[in-house]
Amino acid sequence: MQCPECQSTHIRKNGHKRGKQNYICVDCLRQFVSNPKPHRGYSDDTKRLCLKMYLNGMGFRGIERVKGVHHTTVINWVRQVGERLPDAYEPETVPDVGELDELETFVGSKKTNYGCGQR
């Protein structure tokens, strides 16, 4: 058996880790197991499809029901992709005209005319 770091054959046993024999290299002090399990995770196609479903307006829990991927995992994928996106650019010219929505809001206290707040 060889060390995966320095390819030295001078290794010793170093206890057990998750039910497997753990080894340590005497030369570089690297710890390793003899036959590690392959990385378990979702395929890139599954990630891409879940992100596409999210971009098309599907909710996180809906994606969970359809694909069987936990909603927190999908949220983490969306955050990771969002961090890789470039920041919004600053426009070089400021527009002269702006367009506003016709939404009106009421600011203040409402007077109750019925119910327990009746006067």
Buried (B, 14 or more C-beta within 10 A) or exposed (E): EEBEEEEEEEBEEBEEEEEEEBBBBEEEEBBBBEEEEEEEEBEEEBBEBBBEBBEEEBEBEBBBEEBEBEBEBBEEBBEEEEEEEEEEEEEEEEEEEEEEEEEEEEEEEEEEEEEEEEE
